[in-house]
């Protein structure tokens, strides 16, 4: 198949190469088609083996108690791998564990890898399953040591012999070399050809077996960004978890970065991918509103943004993703600027508040500070949190054009809300003409503030629109 390769398998305490450890290693080296070395050993992981893993592999804590540590077996393992290709069924898993174990010893492993799951997909594309159990059943192979390292190595070796007999050694070598040169770093279960993903701006969606995405991301060079996920999976635990589950990739092109950011934000909120922690759905955005009467108690009111008229947006302070976040922010301002917790509604009581008694409130509660002055100080403290008023008389558009693809996107906004993305003037007029309820989105607001107040937006990119869109924040 290859001039020199080592078929290797590990048993471990779990599936996370960052936190879990190796309990058994088995490897067989093949040089010029001939087996030249066979080696296996239990490994003391230095941690307890979970009961589920013990029942799956049959390797118990008692069995590894007197076994060598990985540090003690690292030298013979490296000698076995010297000058050979690291071959494994789902090589990313085994290679990732070996990399992390060696990194703990300050040893860098530089070796080419080949995944026999991906090789099976190339050789037998008519079959759906390519795990070891599927291969055993498909080819009528047998083993008495499934989920033990050497038993699984022997299954892979037996399958390689079967594949060479069924398809010819030339086909086996050709496909193995093709994988080695191009896609050894790809997830073993990936069905999508990465070469099909355009290296243009857009959003990519990782899917496992279900209909809910595992992860949604964006980039101005999608294919390059997708490959960076794969390359990082041996070092980043979350990336490894995603890559172990991924089956297919979908993508949606945009004209530029702004379109990709907007589309990513919308899709994450709509589809709720498992591994996206940011850009979550905004269930109840809130903001602080100052009462005009400085003597009002409390002098600030927490309001929901979906109940606020768009024209009042510039008189609000926030926005906050929860009531607790809003209260915590106000409490911090009170402590920093010696504001009265009674007047702010953070505490209840009559007379002087406790903060006033210890010199942390200037005494509006005790008559020592005029309410109007306290309100001014509060307004100054809140100033950096003030929401900006919409700076246009009506809706506006931002045009993005990609000269490499010829694609043009016009993103229509009104009152900080993303109305639509269209591709020509006719669709633009339809978007403006349609009356609809708009939803305020904090991520879109922050993105637009940065774009409209920065120096990056050129005048020819701005599309001024006359009609006003109905709005409910």
C-alpha positions in Angstrom: 0.0 0.0 0.0 2.7 2.4 1.1 6.5 1.9 1.4 6.5 2.1 5.2 3.5 2.5 7.5 2.5 1.7 11.0 -1.1 0.6 11.7 -1.8 1.8 15.3 -4.7 1.7 17.7 -5.3 3.1 21.1 -7.6 2.5 24.0 -8.2 5.6 26.2 -10.1 6.7 29.3 -12.5 8.8 27.1 -12.9 10.7 23.8 -11.2 14.0 24.6 -7.5 14.1 23.8 -7.0 17.2 25.9 -8.3 15.7 29.2 -8.4 11.9 28.7 -5.4 9.6 28.7 -4.1 6.5 26.9 -4.6 3.0 28.5 -3.3 0.7 25.7 -1.2 1.0 22.6 -0.8 -1.5 19.8 1.1 -1.1 16.5 2.3 -3.2 13.6 4.8 -1.8 11.2 4.9 -2.8 7.5 7.9 -2.1 5.3 7.7 -2.9 1.6 4.6 -5.1 2.2 6.3 -7.1 4.9 5.5 -7.0 8.6 8.7 -5.9 10.4 7.6 -5.1 13.9 4.7 -5.8 16.2 4.3 -4.1 19.6 1.6 -3.6 22.2 1.5 -2.5 25.8 -0.9 -1.4 28.5 -0.3 2.1 29.7 -0.9 3.5 33.2 -3.0 6.6 32.5 -2.4 8.1 36.0 -6.2 8.6 36.4 -9.2 6.3 37.1 -10.8 4.5 34.1 -14.5 5.3 34.0 -16.8 2.2 34.5 -18.3 2.5 31.1 -14.9 2.4 29.4 -13.8 -0.5 31.6 -16.9 -2.5 30.4 -16.3 -1.5 26.8 -12.6 -2.4 26.6 -12.2 -4.8 29.4 -9.2 -2.8 30.6 -9.6 -2.2 34.4 -7.8 0.0 36.9 -6.1 -3.2 38.3 -4.8 -4.2 34.9 -3.0 -0.8 34.4 -1.8 -0.3 38.0 1.6 -1.8 37.4 1.8 -0.9 33.6 4.4 1.6 32.4 3.4 5.3 32.0 3.3 6.9 28.6 6.6 8.6 29.3 8.2 5.2 29.7 6.8 3.9 26.4 7.3 7.0 24.4 10.8 6.1 23.2 9.9 2.7 21.7 6.7 4.2 20.1 8.7 7.0 18.4 11.2 4.4 17.2 8.5 2.4 15.7 7.0 5.4 13.9 10.3 6.7 12.6 10.2 7.2 8.8 6.7 5.6 8.5 3.2 6.9 7.9 0.9 6.8 11.0 -2.2 4.8 9.9 -5.3 4.4 12.0 -9.0 3.9 11.7 -10.2 7.5 12.4 -6.6 8.6 12.6 -7.5 12.0 14.0 -8.5 10.4 17.3 -5.4 8.3 17.7 -3.0 10.9 16.3 -4.5 13.6 18.5 -4.0 11.5 21.7 -0.4 10.7 20.8 0.3 14.4 20.0 -1.0 15.5 23.4 0.8 12.8 25.3 4.1 13.7 23.6 3.4 17.4 24.1 3.2 16.9 27.8 6.8 15.6 27.5 7.8 18.5 25.4 8.2 16.3 22.3 6.9 17.3 18.9 5.7 14.6 16.6 6.1 15.2 12.9 4.6 12.3 11.0 2.3 11.9 8.0 -1.1 10.4 8.7 -3.6 8.2 6.8 -7.1 7.5 7.9 -8.5 4.1 6.9 -12.1 5.3 7.4 -11.6 7.8 4.6 -9.7 5.1 2.6 -12.7 2.8 3.0 -15.0 5.6 1.7 -12.8 6.0 -1.4 -12.5 2.2 -2.1 -16.1 1.3 -1.3 -18.3 4.4 -2.0 -21.4 2.2 -2.6 -21.5 1.4 1.1 -22.8 3.7 3.9 -21.0 2.4 7.0 -17.2 2.5 7.2 -16.6 2.0 11.0 -14.8 -1.2 12.1 -18.0 -3.0 13.0 -19.4 -2.2 9.5 -16.2 -3.4 7.9 -16.3 -6.6 9.9 -19.8 -7.3 8.8 -19.3 -6.2 5.2 -16.3 -8.4 4.5 -17.1 -11.3 6.8 -14.1 -10.7 9.0 -14.0 -11.9 12.7 -12.1 -10.9 15.8 -12.2 -12.0 19.4 -10.7 -8.8 20.7 -12.9 -5.9 19.5 -12.1 -2.7 21.4 -8.7 -3.9 22.4 -5.8 -2.2 20.7 -4.1 -5.1 19.0 -7.5 -6.7 18.1 -8.5 -3.6 16.2 -5.1 -3.2 14.5 -5.5 -6.8 13.2 -9.0 -6.0 11.9 -7.5 -3.1 9.9 -4.7 -5.2 8.5 -7.1 -8.0 7.5 -9.3 -5.5 5.8 -6.4 -4.0 3.8 -5.5 -7.5 2.6 -9.2 -8.1 1.6 -9.3 -4.7 -0.2 -6.1 -5.5 -2.1 -7.5 -8.9 -3.3 -10.9 -7.5 -4.2 -9.8 -4.3 -5.9 -6.2 -4.9 -6.7 -3.1 -3.6 -4.9 -2.7 -0.9 -7.5 -6.1 0.6 -6.6 -5.3 0.4 -2.9 -2.0 2.1 -3.4 -3.4 4.8 -5.7 -6.2 5.8 -3.3 -3.9 5.7 -0.2 -1.4 7.9 -1.9 -4.2 10.3 -3.0 -5.4 10.6 0.6 -1.9 11.0 1.9 -1.1 13.9 -0.4 -4.4 15.7 -0.1 -6.8 15.1 2.7 -5.2 13.2 5.6 -6.2 16.1 7.8 -9.9 15.9 7.0 -12.5 14.4 9.4 -12.9 10.7 8.7 -16.7 10.7 8.4 -16.9 13.8 6.2 -19.0 13.2 3.1 -18.6 16.7 1.6 -15.7 17.4 -0.8 -13.9 20.4 0.8 -12.6 21.3 -2.7 -16.2 22.2 -3.6 -16.4 24.9 -0.9 -15.7 28.3 -2.6 -12.9 30.3 -1.0 -15.2 33.4 -1.0 -17.1 35.3 1.7 -20.0 33.5 3.2 -21.3 31.3 6.0 -20.6 27.6 6.4 -22.7 25.1 8.4 -21.3 21.9 10.0 -23.8 19.0 10.3 -23.6 15.7 12.0 -26.2 13.0 11.5 -29.1 15.2 12.6 -30.9 18.2 11.0 -29.6 20.7 13.6 -26.2 22.2 12.7 -23.3 21.4 15.0 -21.7 24.7 14.3 -22.2 27.8 12.1 -19.3 30.1 11.2 -18.4 32.8 8.7 -15.4 34.0 6.8 -14.3 36.0 3.8 -12.5 32.9 2.6 -14.8 30.0 3.6 -12.7 27.0 2.4 -9.5 28.3 4.1 -11.5 28.9 7.3 -13.0 25.4 7.2 -9.6 23.9 6.8 -8.3 25.9 9.8 -11.0 24.2 11.9 -9.6 20.8 10.9 -6.0 21.8 11.5 -6.9 23.1 15.0 -8.8 20.0 16.1 -5.7 18.2 17.5 -5.1 21.1 19.8 -8.5 22.5 20.7 -10.9 20.3 22.6 -14.1 21.8 21.1 -12.8 21.6 17.6 -12.0 17.9 18.2 -15.5 17.2 19.4 -17.0 18.9 16.4 -14.7 17.1 13.9 -15.5 13.7 15.4 -19.2 14.3 14.7 -19.2 16.2 11.4 -20.7 14.4 8.4 -21.4 17.2 5.9 -20.9 20.9 5.2 -23.3 23.4 3.7 -22.4 26.9 2.7 -24.0 30.1 1.6 -22.1 32.7 -0.3 -22.2 36.5 0.3 -20.7 39.5 -1.5 -18.6 40.5 1.5 -17.8 40.4 5.2 -20.9 42.4 6.3 -23.3 40.0 4.6 -21.5 37.1 6.2 -21.7 38.6 9.7 -25.5 39.4 9.2 -26.2 35.9 7.8 -24.3 34.2 10.5 -26.1 36.1 13.3 -29.5 35.3 11.8 -28.8 31.6 11.2 -27.4 31.0 14.6 -30.5 32.5 16.2 -32.8 30.6 13.9 -31.1 27.2 13.9 -29.5 27.2 17.4 -26.4 25.1 16.5 -25.1 23.0 19.3 -21.6 24.4 19.6 -22.2 28.1 19.0 -22.3 29.9 22.4 -22.3 33.5 21.1 -25.0 35.2 18.9 -27.7 33.3 20.8 -31.4 34.2 20.4 -32.3 37.4 22.3 -35.3 36.4 24.4 -35.8 39.6 26.4 -33.5 42.5 25.7 -33.8 45.3 28.3 -32.6 48.8 28.7 -32.7 51.6 31.4 -34.9 54.6 30.9 -34.5 57.8 33.0 -37.6 59.5 34.4 -37.9 63.1 33.5 -38.8 63.9 37.2 -35.6 63.7 39.2 -37.7 63.1 42.4 -39.3 60.0 41.1 -38.5 56.8 43.0 -36.9 54.9 41.4 -35.5 57.4 39.0 -34.7 54.8 36.4 -37.1 52.2 34.9 -36.1 48.9 33.3 -37.9 48.5 29.9 -38.1 45.8 27.4 -36.8 46.8 23.9 -39.7 45.0 22.2 -42.1 47.4 23.9 -40.2 50.6 23.1 -41.0 52.9 20.1 -38.1 53.2 17.8 -38.2 57.0 18.1 -37.3 56.7 21.8 -34.3 54.5 21.2 -31.8 57.3 21.7 -33.1 57.9 25.2 -32.3 54.4 26.5 -29.3 53.0 28.1 -28.1 49.4 27.6 -28.9 47.0 26.0 -28.8 44.0 28.4 -29.5 40.4 27.6 -31.2 39.8 30.9 -32.7 41.6 33.9 -29.9 40.3 36.1 -27.3 41.7 33.7 -29.0 45.1 33.8 -29.2 45.2 37.6 -25.6 44.2 37.9 -24.5 46.9 35.6 -26.6 49.5 37.4 -25.2 48.4 40.8 -21.7 48.7 39.5 -22.4 52.3 38.4 -23.9 53.1 41.8 -20.8 51.9 43.6 -18.4 53.6 41.2 -20.2 57.0 41.1 -21.6 57.2 44.7 -25.2 57.0 43.5 -28.0 56.2 45.8 -29.3 52.6 45.7 -32.7 53.8 47.2 -33.1 56.3 44.4 -32.1 53.7 41.7 -34.5 51.1 43.1 -31.7 48.7 43.9 -32.7 48.7 47.6 -35.9 49.6 49.4 -36.2 51.7 52.6 -36.8 55.1 54.0 -34.4 57.8 55.2 -30.7 57.5 54.6 -29.5 54.4 52.8 -26.6 52.3 54.3 -24.3 53.5 51.5 -25.0 57.1 52.6 -24.2 56.2 56.2 -20.7 54.9 55.2 -19.9 57.7 52.8 -20.6 55.8 49.5 -23.7 57.8 48.6 -23.8 61.6 48.4 -27.1 61.7 50.3 -30.0 62.3 48.0 -31.9 59.9 50.2 -31.1 62.0 53.3 -31.7 65.5 51.7 -28.0 66.3 51.4 -28.0 66.3 47.6 -30.6 67.8 45.3 -32.5 65.2 43.3 -31.8 67.1 40.1 -28.0 66.9 40.7 -28.2 63.2 41.5 -30.1 62.7 38.2 -27.4 64.6 36.3 -24.7 62.5 37.9 -26.6 59.3 37.0 -27.1 60.5 33.4 -23.3 61.1 33.2 -22.6 57.7 34.6 -24.9 56.1 32.1 -23.7 58.1 29.1 -21.3 55.4 27.8 -24.1 52.9 27.8 -26.5 55.1 25.8 -28.1 53.6 22.7 -27.7 55.8 19.6 -30.6 57.2 17.8 -31.0 56.0 14.2 -29.0 58.6 12.2 -31.1 58.5 9.0 -34.5 60.0 8.2 -35.7 56.6 7.0 -34.3 53.2 5.9 -30.9 53.0 4.2 -28.9 50.4 2.4 -25.3 49.3 2.4 -24.0 47.9 -0.9 -21.4 45.2 -1.0 -19.8 44.1 -4.3 -17.3 41.3 -4.9 -15.3 42.0 -8.1 -14.0 38.4 -8.1 -17.4 36.7 -8.1 -19.4 39.6 -9.5 -21.9 39.2 -6.7 -23.7 42.4 -5.3 -25.6 42.4 -2.0 -27.6 45.4 -0.7 -28.3 45.2 3.0 -31.4 47.2 4.0 -31.7 48.6 7.5 -34.1 50.8 9.4 -34.0 51.8 13.1 -30.9 49.6 13.5 -32.8 46.5 12.3 -31.8 44.4 9.4 -34.8 44.5 7.0 -33.6 42.4 4.1 -30.6 41.6 1.8 -31.4 41.9 -1.9 -29.3 41.8 -5.0 -30.8 44.4 -7.4 -32.7 47.6 -7.4 -36.1 46.0 -8.2 -35.8 43.7 -5.1 -34.6 46.8 -3.1 -37.8 48.7 -3.9 -39.9 45.7 -3.0 -38.1 45.4 0.4 -38.7 49.1 1.1 -42.4 49.0 0.0 -43.3 46.0 2.3 -44.5 47.1 5.7 -43.4 44.8 8.4 -42.6 44.5 12.1 -38.9 44.7 12.7 -37.1 43.0 15.6 -34.3 44.8 17.4 -31.2 42.6 17.5 -28.3 43.6 19.8 -25.7 42.0 17.6 -26.9 43.7 14.5 -27.0 47.0 16.4 -23.4 46.7 17.5 -22.3 45.7 14.1 -24.0 48.6 12.4 -22.7 51.1 15.0 -19.2 50.0 14.3 -19.8 50.1 10.5 -21.6 53.5 10.4 -19.4 55.3 12.9 -16.1 53.9 11.6 -14.0 55.1 8.7 -14.5 52.0 6.6 -17.8 52.8 5.0 -17.4 54.7 1.7 -20.1 57.1 0.4 -20.7 55.0 -2.8 -21.6 52.0 -0.6 -24.5 53.9 1.1 -27.9 53.6 -0.5 -30.3 56.3 0.7 -34.0 55.3 0.7 -36.9 57.7 1.1 -39.8 55.5 2.5 -40.1 54.9 6.2 -40.6 51.3 7.4 -43.1 50.5 10.2 -41.2 49.5 13.3 -41.9 47.7 16.6 -38.5 47.5 18.3 
